Amino acid sequence: MNYGSEGLPELTAQEEARYARHLALPDFDSIAQQRLKAAKVLVVGAGGLGSPLLLYLAAAGVGTIGIVDFDTVDLSNLQRQILYTPADLGQSKARVAAQKIQALNPHVEVEVFEEALNAENALAIINRFDIVADGTDNFPTRYLVNDACVLAGKINVYASIFRYEGQVSVFNFPLPDGRRGPNYRNLYQEPPTPGSVPSCAEGGVLGVLPGIIGSMQANEVIKVITGLGEPLVGKLFLFDAATMGARTIKLMTQEAYPITALREVEYYCIPEQLEVPGISIETLHAWRAENRPFQLIDVRQPEEYQRKNLGGLLIPLSELMENIHQIDRHQPVVIHCQSGQRSKTAVLMLQRQMGWQHLYSLEGKVYQLGE
């Protein structure tokens, strides 16, 4: 980005009135507001984090906002994704979000990308913007966004949430010596093992948390654009909503993790096209009623197991292979989690690495299963 004052768009009288509270701030003059007007920010993900992020970027006067999201509004989103209402159910998140933020601030231009970000389109989309704000909720896209930002030389304002906790940082920031600050791979070099980290659907998230963290993310974007304050470069901000605890830690290295090529990060996910043998809860009940021999394995985390379980043997997915001796390969084995993703991963692991058969993933969600 150009942080100078030359070539910046002038503010209209209406814009000066709209942003009067900004202009009244110490160290925040018309130049800072003009930088916001000139800025182009890409928001990846219009969900929990994207909702407050998009609203506050638009309200602040960011001139061009891009929205990448291929999902539609679901009833379960409304607990935390404050951009949407029941009237929006089934509609494109990106389209609805664009309408809402343009209604909030008609001075903002919005570009909509109703597609999944992938290795083929990521650089083309990201190169059109100055800054990327990562509000994704899955590891493949998070690593893809990071790597594309490094290759394209773009700043990546990162945030993530899980249960009661949130994180914020600024990655790939240009340093005075010409180098770039740390990126996401300095924090987590490689993705977690298959299913070892539950998704928000499985682990839950406090509804107000993305509002808090998404607002902090918007704050970092505004600081980066205007040059005000001190961005979270080489630092990770941690917040716990349950205890209202917060701390900032320095990343261990200031040397940016090297990235030379863009690649899909899919090897720890279950591709949709793979078929994994499954059984229904009705079949499981029938097997029990018939006293049919089989082993039930629960691959969730201990805290999930304590809340509710089906009486199976608890072996968290991340510990599956080191506890292989506890699984009886001489009878059918039924594996379950909460949504079915971790159990499918476990079945594939045992099939591929051990060559075992008679493995089944229990279909359905634990909270819908009987006692």
Salt bridges, closest charged atoms under 4 A:
GLU15 OE1 - LYS37 NZ 2.79
GLU15 OE2 - HIS107 ND1 3.75
ASP71 OD2 - LYS93 NZ 3.62
ASP88 OD2 - LYS100 NZ 3.01
GLU111 OE1 - ARG128 NH2 2.63
GLU114 OE1 - ARG95 NE 2.75
ASP147 OD2 - ARG185 NH2 2.81
ASP177 OD2 - ARG179 NE 2.69
GLU190 OE1 - ARG185 NH1 3.77
GLU190 OE1 - ARG263 NH2 3.82
GLU202 OE1 - ARG342 NE 3.54
GLU220 OE2 - LYS223 NZ 2.73
GLU230 OE2 - LYS235 NZ 2.60
GLU255 OE1 - ARG179 NH1 3.19
ASP298 OD2 - ARG300 NH2 2.81
ASP298 OD2 - HIS336 NE2 3.41
GLU303 OE2 - ARG163 NH1 3.01
GLU304 OE1 - ARG342 NH1 2.91
